[in-house]
Amino acid sequence: MSSVRELIHKQRAFFHSGAPKALDYRVEALKRLRRVLLEREEDAYAALRNDLRKPQFEAYGSEIGFVLNEMRTAISRIPSWAKPKRVPTPLVLFPASSVIIPEPYGVVLIIAPWNYPLMLALSPLIGAIAAGNCAIVKPSEIARHTSAFLAKLIKDVYPEEHVAVVEGGARTSKRLLREKCDYIFYTGGSRVAHEVMKAAAVHLTPVTLELGGKSPAIVDQGADIRQAAKRIVWGKFFNAGQTCVAPDYVVAHSAIKDSLIAGMKRFIREFYGEDAFESPDYGRIIDLRHFDRLRTLTKKGRVVAGGKFSKKDLFIEPTILDQISWNDPIMQEEVFGPLLPVIEYENLTHVLEAIRNLPKPLSLYVFSRNKTRQKQVVQTLSFGGGCVNETLSHFANPRLPFGGIGESGTGRYHGKHTFDLFSHQKSILKKPTWIDIPIRYPPYRGKLGLVKKILR
């Protein structure tokens, strides 16, 4: 592997050769990646299991299958996505035609996290390749088995001047960020995001930040309690709660809070058995540092479900905490684990005001059969995206742009939105030479009135 600086120079030279911009090259590049990933599917399962003890069903549905679907869509639609788009031209510019041409940025840097280490590395990469870019992927060193899998996968599929994986820790990330790339795509926590933005500012490099935050699930007194309990438990404890769009906490009306908690306890048992430690369908915490952080968050509130843990196995049982206040430690940071705090409320307007005073969340979920209250929540609060009477599933629709707002991120991707994100929209206006209307040229005497009529 070349040094970081040499690698970027190689990729920039390859980009300027025009090869990765050719539509046939883009399509074939994604076909090769898809073919080899399918051949190594079992290796991908093993890597994800070794890092997170991710169940095979979750590994396929949220990682492998997700990116295979994204590749299939991109392969079939690259020619239409890349086609210049004609747009109307104002009468004042007559005669002329106007087009928007999607143009790749050049060399892009993708920094991926550890919680969905395969999908969150390959999903943006698919869009970057589809748009005609070269790319450097920096996987998370915390998910070391998946990082190694990705490094071998990419090396065997692409020449490094087109796509390369650079493994390593924080020092490697800093070394990559010091160099001038043409676009940076970062997924992870807000602390590192500040460093990414600072580094990007040096070269005025455009950035997408996919972060997280405290995503609430609001359950009102008229909700279908059984469905709310079932869908919240599924969304919260999928991947052992290590999901950026997981319900971070529940805000439940006092009239239904106890029945909601009872329902959630019932579905935890139904999903993972009497002892989740023995369940083949429940994952583990990524490492000891995150395990210890989560354990400290259980010291406030009353544990009403779960609470068991094993430091040796990095296991924390699906846990529900009642009697939580807005000021408790668990409400001061994103949980990012299998702990679900529950806050009781009486007045929806007061709850919305409390949430509005917090950093804008990546996702929001509202459970209600009352359309007026659904509308009130969605229109009052600012958040990246979300669901009504569901959790997580907005992430899985490639036609919905996914991304945060404010502290939860900037930029939106998935499906064609990823192609658009990695494409500069170049605007071109064409004028013929067979006619040249003289009104715009000096001298201007006597022309203003006509110009006003045209522009109005």
GIURVEN-V251238 format. One record per backbone hydrogen bond with DSSP energy under -0.5 kcal/mol. CO is the residue of the C=O (numbers start at 1). NH is the residue of the N-H. E is the energy in kcal/mol with one decimal. If there is no record, write none. Layout:
CO_NH_E, CO_NH_E
This chain:
3_7_-3.0, 4_8_-2.3, 5_9_-2.2, 6_10_-2.7, 7_11_-2.7, 8_12_-2.6, 9_13_-2.3, 10_14_-2.3, 11_15_-2.7, 12_16_-2.4, 13_17_-0.9, 14_19_-0.6, 15_18_-1.6, 18_21_-0.7, 18_22_-0.7, 19_22_-1.3, 22_26_-2.1, 23_27_-2.4, 24_28_-2.5, 25_29_-2.4, 26_30_-1.8, 27_31_-2.2, 28_32_-2.4, 29_33_-1.7, 30_34_-2.5, 31_35_-2.5, 32_36_-2.4, 33_37_-2.4, 34_38_-2.2, 35_39_-1.9, 36_40_-1.7, 38_41_-1.2, 40_44_-2.0, 41_45_-2.2, 42_46_-2.2, 43_47_-2.3, 44_48_-2.3, 45_49_-2.4, 46_50_-2.5, 47_51_-1.9, 48_52_-2.4, 48_54_-1.3, 49_53_-2.0, 52_284_-2.3, 55_59_-2.8, 56_60_-2.5, 57_61_-2.7, 58_62_-2.5, 59_63_-0.9, 59_64_-2.2, 60_65_-2.4, 60_66_-0.8, 63_67_-2.1, 64_68_-2.3, 65_69_-2.2, 66_70_-2.0, 67_71_-2.5, 68_72_-2.4, 69_73_-2.3, 70_74_-2.4, 71_75_-2.9, 72_76_-1.6, 73_77_-1.2, 74_78_-1.9, 77_81_-2.8, 78_82_-2.7, 79_83_-0.5, 84_86_-0.6, 85_100_-2.2, 87_98_-0.7, 90_93_-1.7, 91_94_-1.9, 97_430_-3.1, 98_87_-2.2, 99_428_-2.8, 100_85_-2.6, 100_102_-0.6, 101_426_-2.6, 103_424_-3.7, 106_108_-0.6, 106_134_-2.9, 107_182_-3.4, 107_183_-0.9, 108_136_-2.5, 109_111_-0.5, 109_185_-3.2, 110_112_-0.6, 110_138_-3.3, 111_187_-2.1, 113_140_-0.6, 114_117_-0.8, 116_120_-2.6, 118_121_-0.9, 118_122_-2.6, 119_123_-2.9, 121_125_-1.0, 122_126_-2.6, 123_127_-1.3, 124_128_-2.2, 125_129_-2.7, 126_130_-2.6, 127_131_-1.8, 128_133_-2.5, 129_132_-1.6, 134_108_-2.4, 135_164_-1.9, 136_110_-3.0, 136_138_-0.5, 137_139_-0.7, 137_166_-2.5, 138_112_-2.5, 142_144_-1.4, 143_147_-2.3, 144_148_-2.1, 145_149_-2.1, 146_150_-2.7, 147_151_-2.3, 148_152_-2.1, 149_153_-2.6, 150_154_-2.8, 151_155_-1.9, 152_156_-2.1, 153_157_-1.1, 154_158_-2.9, 159_162_-2.3, 159_163_-1.9, 162_135_-2.5, 164_137_-3.0, 165_167_-0.6, 169_173_-1.9, 170_174_-2.5, 171_175_-2.3, 172_176_-2.4, 173_177_-2.5, 174_178_-1.4, 175_179_-0.7, 176_179_-0.8, 179_181_-0.8, 182_206_-0.5, 183_109_-2.8, 184_186_-0.5, 184_208_-2.5, 185_111_-2.9, 186_210_-3.1, 189_193_-1.6, 190_194_-1.5, 191_195_-0.9, 192_196_-2.2, 193_197_-2.5, 194_198_-2.1, 195_199_-2.4, 196_200_-2.5, 197_201_-2.0, 198_202_-1.0, 199_202_-0.5, 199_203_-0.7, 200_203_-0.7, 200_204_-0.7, 200_205_-2.5, 206_184_-2.0, 208_186_-2.8, 208_210_-0.5, 209_211_-0.7, 209_410_-2.2, 210_188_-2.1, 213_215_-1.1, 214_216_-0.7, 215_248_-3.3, 215_249_-1.1, 216_365_-2.4, 217_219_-0.5, 217_251_-2.8, 218_220_-0.5, 218_367_-3.4, 219_253_-2.0, 220_223_-1.5, 223_225_-1.2, 224_228_-2.7, 225_229_-2.8, 226_230_-2.3, 227_231_-2.7, 228_232_-2.3, 229_233_-2.2, 230_234_-2.1, 231_235_-2.3, 232_236_-2.8, 233_237_-2.3, 234_238_-1.1, 237_240_-1.7, 238_241_-1.2, 239_242_-2.0, 241_243_-1.5, 243_246_-1.6, 248_341_-0.7, 249_217_-2.0, 250_252_-0.6, 250_343_-3.0, 251_219_-2.8, 252_345_-2.0, 253_256_-1.6, 253_257_-1.4, 256_260_-2.6, 257_261_-2.7, 258_262_-2.3, 259_263_-2.2, 260_264_-2.6, 261_265_-2.5, 262_266_-2.0, 263_267_-2.1, 264_268_-2.0, 265_269_-1.8, 266_270_-2.1, 267_271_-2.7, 268_272_-2.6, 269_273_-2.1, 275_278_-1.7, 276_279_-1.1, 279_282_-0.8, 287_291_-2.1, 288_292_-2.9, 289_293_-1.9, 290_294_-2.2, 291_295_-2.2, 292_296_-1.6, 293_297_-0.7, 294_297_-0.8, 295_298_-1.3, 296_299_-1.0, 301_303_-0.5, 302_304_-0.6, 302_322_-3.1, 305_320_-1.8, 308_317_-2.9, 310_314_-0.6, 310_315_-2.3, 311_314_-0.7, 314_285_-2.8, 315_310_-2.6, 319_340_-2.8, 320_304_-2.4, 320_305_-1.1, 320_322_-0.5, 321_342_-2.6, 322_302_-2.8, 325_328_-1.3, 328_331_-2.0, 329_332_-1.9, 337_339_-1.3, 338_319_-2.4, 339_341_-0.6, 340_321_-2.4, 341_250_-2.7, 342_324_-1.3, 343_252_-2.5, 345_254_-2.5, 346_348_-0.5, 347_351_-1.8, 348_352_-2.6, 349_353_-1.7, 350_354_-2.0, 351_355_-2.5, 352_356_-2.2, 353_357_-1.1, 355_358_-1.6, 361_384_-1.9, 362_385_-1.2, 364_387_-1.6, 365_218_-3.2, 366_368_-0.6, 366_389_-3.0, 367_220_-2.3, 369_371_-0.7, 370_374_-2.4, 371_375_-2.4, 372_376_-2.2, 373_377_-2.3, 374_378_-2.4, 375_379_-2.5, 376_380_-1.8, 377_381_-2.0, 381_383_-0.5, 385_364_-1.1, 387_366_-1.8, 387_389_-0.5, 391_393_-1.9, 392_395_-2.1, 393_396_-0.9, 394_397_-0.9, 396_398_-0.8, 397_400_-1.9, 399_401_-0.6, 402_413_-2.5, 405_408_-1.9, 406_409_-1.6, 408_211_-1.5, 410_209_-2.1, 413_402_-2.9, 414_417_-1.7, 415_418_-1.2, 415_419_-1.2, 416_420_-2.7, 417_421_-2.0, 418_422_-1.9, 420_423_-1.4, 422_105_-0.9, 424_103_-2.7, 424_426_-1.3, 426_101_-3.3, 428_99_-2.7, 430_97_-2.2, 437_440_-0.6, 438_441_-1.6, 444_447_-2.4, 444_448_-0.5, 447_451_-2.1, 448_452_-2.6, 449_453_-1.8, 450_454_-2.2, 451_455_-2.7, 452_456_-1.7
